[in-house]
Amino acid sequence: METPRWMKTIGRVAFLNCDPLFYGIDDSWDVLPAPPAWLTGHLLRKDCILAPIPAADYARHSDELVLLPEIGISSRGEVGSVLVFGNIPLEDMQSIALPTDSATSVQLLKYLLNQRGLTPHLELMGPDLESMLEKCDGALLIGDRALEGAKEKPDSVQLDLGTDWLNFTQKPMVFGVFAARRDTPLDSLRIAQGLLTENLRVFEESTERREKVIHWAQSRSELNYERLDRYFGEVFNRIDQEHLDGLNQFLIEACNLPNGAEFAW
């Protein structure tokens, strides 16, 4: 029987943060790029075998999805690409615009605001910094837009959510998780996940591969080599036990998922 096309398709977040996993991926695989929140829908509809999705989306659909071990999108402190912008301190903001393209960053900001006892008005908007700040005191952006916004307006960055999470919990923050449908054959998942973990291993061990990944990212962004080199030290794709502890705290406390993460193996 011919393998269904979706089982040879891997979802990829349309930002730079998974480039170490996807650079030079085998031509026998199709790659489906999309914003994080869109990938959740693609995964549920069987458009791809696995995909990196917001951790908060996994919590919302945990009855249908299961996680893949070892890989994700995380930080140990400063993440550089999940930022609150504004021209006044966070504590003085009466309103914050939230992006429509990432559930995790929104849920995390709500959690961090609650920890501070802050209750600004929150409004979902398209992720455009200028229009967001025209309407609200603050704006939350993620991914490449956050990186480029920080480059253009460094003085307007009021909060890095990765750093703030670490300050409150003393744990890394896992923003994105690799997930699959529960009814996907385990053998096929192991093959797809193995492809990505092997790419990550080469990135971690080879200076030449790391340079190629940075140049690939540079060709698709306005950031220079030095900033991207630093970024790939802020964002991590390998998930260890310390990251799992942080993920479970986020899922349980911020997303109300009592049992935390469940993995395919």
C-alpha positions in Angstrom: 0.0 0.0 0.0 1.3 3.5 -0.9 2.3 5.7 2.0 -0.2 8.6 2.3 1.5 11.9 1.4 0.8 13.5 4.8 3.0 10.8 6.4 5.9 12.1 4.4 5.2 15.8 5.2 6.7 17.5 8.2 5.2 20.8 9.5 7.7 23.6 10.0 7.1 26.9 11.9 7.6 29.8 9.5 10.2 31.4 11.7 13.9 30.9 12.1 13.8 29.1 15.5 13.6 25.6 13.9 16.3 26.1 11.3 18.8 23.7 12.9 16.3 20.9 12.6 15.2 21.6 9.0 18.3 22.7 7.2 19.2 20.1 4.5 16.2 17.9 5.2 16.0 14.9 3.0 14.3 15.6 -0.4 12.0 12.6 0.0 10.2 14.6 2.6 7.8 17.6 2.0 8.0 20.5 4.4 4.9 22.5 5.2 5.8 26.0 6.6 3.2 27.9 8.5 2.8 30.2 11.6 2.7 28.2 14.8 -1.0 28.4 15.4 -1.8 27.3 11.8 0.4 24.2 12.2 -1.9 23.0 15.0 -4.8 22.9 12.5 -2.7 21.3 9.8 -1.7 18.6 12.3 -5.3 17.9 13.4 -6.4 17.7 9.7 -3.7 15.2 8.8 -1.8 17.6 6.5 1.5 16.5 8.1 2.8 13.7 10.3 4.3 16.0 13.0 4.8 19.7 13.6 6.1 22.2 16.1 3.1 23.8 17.7 2.5 26.2 20.6 2.7 24.4 23.9 -0.6 26.0 24.9 -2.2 24.4 21.8 -1.0 21.0 22.8 -2.7 21.6 26.2 -5.9 22.5 24.4 -5.9 19.4 22.2 -4.1 16.9 24.4 -6.9 14.4 23.9 -6.0 14.2 20.2 -2.3 14.9 20.3 0.8 13.4 21.8 4.3 14.8 22.0 7.6 13.7 20.4 10.6 13.5 22.8 13.9 15.3 22.6 13.0 18.3 20.4 11.1 21.5 20.8 11.6 25.3 20.9 12.8 26.6 24.2 15.1 29.0 26.1 17.0 29.1 29.3 16.3 32.8 30.1 16.5 35.4 27.3 14.8 34.2 24.2 15.1 37.4 22.1 12.0 36.6 20.0 9.1 36.7 22.5 9.0 40.3 23.5 6.6 43.0 24.9 7.2 46.4 23.3 6.1 49.8 24.4 7.1 53.3 25.2 6.3 53.0 29.0 7.2 50.3 31.6 5.1 47.2 31.7 3.7 48.2 35.1 2.3 51.4 33.7 0.6 49.8 30.6 -3.2 50.0 30.6 -3.6 48.0 27.4 -1.5 45.4 25.6 -2.0 44.1 22.0 -1.6 40.4 21.7 -0.7 38.6 18.4 -3.0 36.2 16.7 -0.3 33.8 15.7 0.9 32.1 18.9 -1.1 30.8 21.8 1.8 30.0 24.0 3.2 33.5 24.2 -0.3 34.9 25.0 -0.9 32.3 27.7 2.6 32.9 29.1 2.1 36.7 29.2 -1.2 36.3 31.0 0.5 34.1 33.6 3.4 36.6 34.1 1.0 39.5 34.4 -1.0 37.6 37.0 2.2 36.9 39.0 2.8 40.6 39.2 -0.9 41.4 40.0 -1.2 43.5 36.8 -4.5 43.6 34.9 -4.1 45.6 31.7 -6.7 45.3 28.9 -5.6 42.6 26.5 -6.7 42.8 22.8 -6.0 40.4 20.0 -4.6 42.0 16.9 -2.7 41.2 13.7 1.1 41.0 14.5 2.2 44.5 13.3 4.2 46.5 15.8 3.3 49.9 14.5 -0.5 49.4 14.4 -0.5 47.5 17.7 1.2 50.4 19.5 -1.1 53.0 17.8 -4.0 51.4 19.7 -2.4 50.0 22.8 0.3 50.9 25.3 2.1 47.7 24.7 2.5 45.0 22.1 3.5 41.3 22.3 5.4 40.0 19.3 7.0 36.6 18.6 9.5 35.1 16.1 11.1 37.1 13.3 8.9 40.1 13.9 10.1 40.4 17.5 13.7 40.0 16.5 13.4 42.7 13.8 11.4 45.0 16.0 14.1 44.8 18.7 16.7 45.6 16.1 14.8 48.6 14.8 13.5 49.9 18.2 15.7 48.4 21.0 14.6 51.0 23.6 11.0 50.0 23.2 11.6 46.4 24.5 10.0 46.3 27.9 10.0 42.5 28.6 11.6 39.3 27.4 9.2 36.6 28.3 11.8 33.9 28.5 13.9 35.8 31.0 10.8 36.7 33.0 9.6 33.0 33.2 13.1 32.0 34.4 13.0 34.7 37.1 9.7 33.5 38.4 10.2 29.7 38.1 14.0 29.2 37.9 13.2 26.8 35.0 13.6 27.0 31.2 10.6 27.9 29.1 9.4 25.6 26.4 7.5 27.7 23.9 6.9 25.1 21.2 6.5 21.3 21.2 6.7 18.7 18.5 3.4 16.9 18.4 1.6 14.3 16.4 -1.9 12.8 16.2 -2.5 10.0 18.6 -3.6 7.7 15.8 -0.3 8.1 13.8 1.7 4.8 13.4 4.5 4.8 15.9 7.1 3.5 13.5 6.5 6.3 11.1 6.8 8.9 13.9 10.1 7.4 15.0 11.4 7.8 11.4 10.3 11.5 11.1 11.5 12.4 14.6 14.8 10.7 14.0 15.4 12.7 10.9 15.0 16.0 12.8 17.1 14.8 15.8 19.9 13.8 13.5 19.9 17.2 11.9 20.0 18.8 15.3 23.0 16.5 16.4 25.0 17.6 13.3 24.2 21.3 14.0 25.4 20.9 17.6 28.6 19.1 16.7 29.7 20.7 13.5 30.9 24.2 13.2 30.5 24.0 9.5 26.9 23.0 9.7 26.2 25.7 12.2 27.6 28.3 9.9 25.5 27.0 7.0 22.4 27.2 9.1 23.2 30.8 10.1 23.8 31.8 6.5 20.5 30.1 5.5 18.6 32.1 8.2 20.4 35.3 7.2 19.2 34.8 3.6 15.6 34.9 4.9 15.8 37.7 7.5 17.2 41.2 7.9 19.4 40.2 10.8 23.2 40.0 10.5 25.4 37.0 11.1 26.4 38.0 14.6 22.8 38.5 15.9 21.7 35.2 14.4 24.7 33.4 15.9 23.7 34.8 19.3 20.0 33.9 18.6 20.9 30.2 18.1 22.4 30.3 21.6 19.3 31.9 23.1 16.8 29.4 21.5 17.3 25.7 22.0 15.8 22.8 20.1 17.0 20.0 22.3 14.7 19.2 25.2 16.3 17.7 28.4 14.8 16.9 31.8 15.3 20.5 33.0 13.2 21.7 30.0 10.6 19.1 30.7 10.2 20.3 34.3 9.7 23.8 32.9 7.2 22.6 30.3 5.2 20.7 32.8 5.0 23.6 35.2 3.8 25.8 32.3 1.2 23.2 31.2 -0.1 22.6 34.7 -0.1 26.1 36.1 -0.6 28.4 33.1 -2.7 26.0 30.9 -4.6 24.0 33.5 -3.5 20.7 32.1 -3.4 18.6 35.3 -1.2 15.7 34.0 1.3 17.8 32.0 3.0 16.4 29.0 2.4 13.0 27.5 5.0 11.6 25.0 4.6 9.0 22.2 7.5 7.0 23.8 
